[in-house]
Amino acid sequence: MLIGTALVVFNANVQFLIENFLSNEANTEENWWTLMESEAGSIFGKTKENFVRKNHQDIVDLFNGLKNRRNRIIHSFQFSHEDSSQGIATLVRKTHEQFEIDETYLLTFIRDNGKLNDLLHEFRGY
């Protein structure tokens, strides 16, 4: 359940990031449909300058960190603990660091997505 929740809140923030970008960037050739079909990293690359220009480096930094942590969830693998319970772990491609994605990781990821959502609402002017 936590894995599903983590992915849903991240996806919702990607959509909200796109809405914010399109509503504040008059000179873009991008459209909602094209951006929704793009990977999060590609969306990040296309939208980050808009947020930086408007003094919201905090959104850029938080989204980039969440995107990287989401990738760890997506590219995880299942393993068995010594007691035969199941878990998931990930391997960071660049550093080869391996770690378990546990309940704390997922709850922190969900909480940090809430922070991003608040920042996006603030950016939008709500």
Short mmCIF file of the C-alpha atoms (twelve columns), coordinates in Angstrom:
data_MODEL
# 
_entry.id   MODEL 
# 
loop_
_atom_site.group_PDB 
_atom_site.id 
_atom_site.type_symbol 
_atom_site.label_atom_id 
_atom_site.label_alt_id 
_atom_site.label_comp_id 
_atom_site.label_asym_id 
_atom_site.label_seq_id 
_atom_site.Cartn_x 
_atom_site.Cartn_y 
_atom_site.Cartn_z 
_atom_site.pdbx_PDB_model_num 
ATOM 1   C CA . MET A 1   0.000  0.000   0.000   1 
ATOM 2   C CA . LEU A 2   2.815  2.450   0.844   1 
ATOM 3   C CA . ILE A 3   4.562  1.850   -2.461  1 
ATOM 4   C CA . GLY A 4   1.353  2.603   -4.348  1 
ATOM 5   C CA . THR A 5   0.701  5.714   -2.273  1 
ATOM 6   C CA . ALA A 6   4.263  6.919   -2.847  1 
ATOM 7   C CA . LEU A 7   3.892  6.577   -6.606  1 
ATOM 8   C CA . VAL A 8   0.463  8.224   -6.699  1 
ATOM 9   C CA . VAL A 9   1.548  11.311  -4.725  1 
ATOM 10  C CA . PHE A 10  4.649  11.691  -6.890  1 
ATOM 11  C CA . ASN A 11  2.586  11.385  -10.082 1 
ATOM 12  C CA . ALA A 12  0.102  13.959  -8.783  1 
ATOM 13  C CA . ASN A 13  2.961  16.372  -8.106  1 
ATOM 14  C CA . VAL A 14  4.363  15.832  -11.608 1 
ATOM 15  C CA . GLN A 15  0.970  16.788  -13.025 1 
ATOM 16  C CA . PHE A 16  0.768  19.844  -10.752 1 
ATOM 17  C CA . LEU A 17  4.326  20.840  -11.707 1 
ATOM 18  C CA . ILE A 18  3.302  20.689  -15.377 1 
ATOM 19  C CA . GLU A 19  0.175  22.787  -14.716 1 
ATOM 20  C CA . ASN A 20  2.245  25.400  -12.897 1 
ATOM 21  C CA . PHE A 21  4.836  25.473  -15.652 1 
ATOM 22  C CA . LEU A 22  2.296  25.860  -18.443 1 
ATOM 23  C CA . SER A 23  0.304  28.544  -16.622 1 
ATOM 24  C CA . ASN A 24  3.448  30.631  -15.967 1 
ATOM 25  C CA . GLU A 25  5.451  30.119  -19.153 1 
ATOM 26  C CA . ALA A 26  3.811  32.021  -22.029 1 
ATOM 27  C CA . ASN A 27  6.601  31.403  -24.544 1 
ATOM 28  C CA . THR A 28  6.698  27.630  -24.469 1 
ATOM 29  C CA . GLU A 29  6.059  25.264  -27.330 1 
ATOM 30  C CA . GLU A 30  5.325  22.498  -24.806 1 
ATOM 31  C CA . ASN A 31  1.783  21.336  -24.218 1 
ATOM 32  C CA . TRP A 32  0.148  19.342  -21.454 1 
ATOM 33  C CA . TRP A 33  -0.253 16.166  -23.506 1 
ATOM 34  C CA . THR A 34  3.374  16.066  -24.612 1 
ATOM 35  C CA . LEU A 35  4.669  16.763  -21.120 1 
ATOM 36  C CA . MET A 36  2.386  14.118  -19.577 1 
ATOM 37  C CA . GLU A 37  3.914  11.543  -21.931 1 
ATOM 38  C CA . SER A 38  7.449  12.544  -20.880 1 
ATOM 39  C CA . GLU A 39  9.602  10.993  -18.174 1 
ATOM 40  C CA . ALA A 40  9.945  12.913  -14.909 1 
ATOM 41  C CA . GLY A 41  13.607 13.686  -15.639 1 
ATOM 42  C CA . SER A 42  12.710 15.167  -19.002 1 
ATOM 43  C CA . ILE A 43  9.927  17.240  -17.450 1 
ATOM 44  C CA . PHE A 44  12.362 18.444  -14.810 1 
ATOM 45  C CA . GLY A 45  14.815 19.551  -17.495 1 
ATOM 46  C CA . LYS A 46  12.136 21.445  -19.417 1 
ATOM 47  C CA . THR A 47  10.570 23.191  -16.414 1 
ATOM 48  C CA . LYS A 48  13.384 23.959  -13.979 1 
ATOM 49  C CA . GLU A 49  14.492 27.239  -15.568 1 
ATOM 50  C CA . ASN A 50  10.962 28.607  -15.204 1 
ATOM 51  C CA . PHE A 51  11.009 27.985  -11.455 1 
ATOM 52  C CA . VAL A 52  14.575 29.276  -11.020 1 
ATOM 53  C CA . ARG A 53  13.708 32.492  -12.892 1 
ATOM 54  C CA . LYS A 54  10.813 33.034  -10.509 1 
ATOM 55  C CA . ASN A 55  13.026 32.497  -7.430  1 
ATOM 56  C CA . HIS A 56  11.780 29.020  -6.586  1 
ATOM 57  C CA . GLN A 57  14.998 27.037  -6.449  1 
ATOM 58  C CA . ASP A 58  13.343 25.233  -3.512  1 
ATOM 59  C CA . ILE A 59  10.857 23.610  -5.910  1 
ATOM 60  C CA . VAL A 60  13.658 22.617  -8.290  1 
ATOM 61  C CA . ASP A 61  15.780 21.081  -5.535  1 
ATOM 62  C CA . LEU A 62  12.922 19.229  -3.855  1 
ATOM 63  C CA . PHE A 63  11.506 17.887  -7.124  1 
ATOM 64  C CA . ASN A 64  14.922 16.712  -8.292  1 
ATOM 65  C CA . GLY A 65  15.516 14.881  -5.009  1 
ATOM 66  C CA . LEU A 66  12.065 13.294  -5.111  1 
ATOM 67  C CA . LYS A 67  12.584 12.246  -8.735  1 
ATOM 68  C CA . ASN A 68  15.809 10.496  -7.780  1 
ATOM 69  C CA . ARG A 69  14.204 8.791   -4.774  1 
ATOM 70  C CA . ARG A 70  11.208 7.742   -6.896  1 
ATOM 71  C CA . ASN A 71  13.670 6.165   -9.326  1 
ATOM 72  C CA . ARG A 72  15.073 4.090   -6.463  1 
ATOM 73  C CA . ILE A 73  11.546 2.783   -5.763  1 
ATOM 74  C CA . ILE A 74  10.829 2.051   -9.435  1 
ATOM 75  C CA . HIS A 75  14.153 0.275   -9.967  1 
ATOM 76  C CA . SER A 76  13.975 -1.729  -6.753  1 
ATOM 77  C CA . PHE A 77  14.198 -5.489  -6.487  1 
ATOM 78  C CA . GLN A 78  12.598 -7.959  -4.118  1 
ATOM 79  C CA . PHE A 79  14.599 -9.966  -1.603  1 
ATOM 80  C CA . SER A 80  13.996 -12.240 1.368   1 
ATOM 81  C CA . HIS A 81  15.115 -11.417 4.899   1 
ATOM 82  C CA . GLU A 82  16.662 -14.148 7.049   1 
ATOM 83  C CA . ASP A 83  13.252 -14.644 8.706   1 
ATOM 84  C CA . SER A 84  11.721 -15.292 5.232   1 
ATOM 85  C CA . SER A 85  9.815  -11.982 5.185   1 
ATOM 86  C CA . GLN A 86  9.978  -10.051 1.956   1 
ATOM 87  C CA . GLY A 87  11.487 -6.634  1.339   1 
ATOM 88  C CA . ILE A 88  12.630 -4.437  -1.504  1 
ATOM 89  C CA . ALA A 89  16.036 -2.912  -2.009  1 
ATOM 90  C CA . THR A 90  17.725 -0.751  -4.581  1 
ATOM 91  C CA . LEU A 91  21.149 -0.245  -6.047  1 
ATOM 92  C CA . VAL A 92  22.239 3.309   -6.829  1 
ATOM 93  C CA . ARG A 93  23.701 3.108   -10.313 1 
ATOM 94  C CA . LYS A 94  26.460 5.712   -9.951  1 
ATOM 95  C CA . THR A 95  27.672 4.825   -6.451  1 
ATOM 96  C CA . HIS A 96  26.693 1.138   -6.316  1 
ATOM 97  C CA . GLU A 97  25.239 1.820   -2.858  1 
ATOM 98  C CA . GLN A 98  22.654 -0.806  -2.004  1 
ATOM 99  C CA . PHE A 99  19.968 -0.251  0.617   1 
ATOM 100 C CA . GLU A 100 16.552 -1.455  1.654   1 
ATOM 101 C CA . ILE A 101 13.531 0.655   0.827   1 
ATOM 102 C CA . ASP A 102 11.704 0.351   4.104   1 
ATOM 103 C CA . GLU A 103 8.606  1.885   5.652   1 
ATOM 104 C CA . THR A 104 10.562 4.916   6.891   1 
ATOM 105 C CA . TYR A 105 11.914 5.606   3.389   1 
ATOM 106 C CA . LEU A 106 8.420  5.444   1.897   1 
ATOM 107 C CA . LEU A 107 6.764  7.546   4.619   1 
ATOM 108 C CA . THR A 108 9.476  10.208  4.306   1 
ATOM 109 C CA . PHE A 109 9.041  10.195  0.526   1 
ATOM 110 C CA . ILE A 110 5.275  10.690  0.910   1 
ATOM 111 C CA . ARG A 111 5.764  13.474  3.485   1 
ATOM 112 C CA . ASP A 112 8.289  15.269  1.258   1 
ATOM 113 C CA . ASN A 113 5.842  15.071  -1.647  1 
ATOM 114 C CA . GLY A 114 3.392  16.901  0.624   1 
ATOM 115 C CA . LYS A 115 6.006  19.642  1.077   1 
ATOM 116 C CA . LEU A 116 6.450  19.891  -2.690  1 
ATOM 117 C CA . ASN A 117 2.697  20.113  -3.130  1 
ATOM 118 C CA . ASP A 118 2.583  22.992  -0.627  1 
ATOM 119 C CA . LEU A 119 5.370  24.804  -2.511  1 
ATOM 120 C CA . LEU A 120 3.581  24.311  -5.820  1 
ATOM 121 C CA . HIS A 121 0.371  25.716  -4.333  1 
ATOM 122 C CA . GLU A 122 2.333  28.693  -3.016  1 
ATOM 123 C CA . PHE A 123 3.911  29.189  -6.463  1 
ATOM 124 C CA . ARG A 124 0.451  29.036  -8.044  1 
ATOM 125 C CA . GLY A 125 -0.747 31.735  -5.678  1 
ATOM 126 C CA . TYR A 126 -3.191 29.759  -3.555  1 
# 
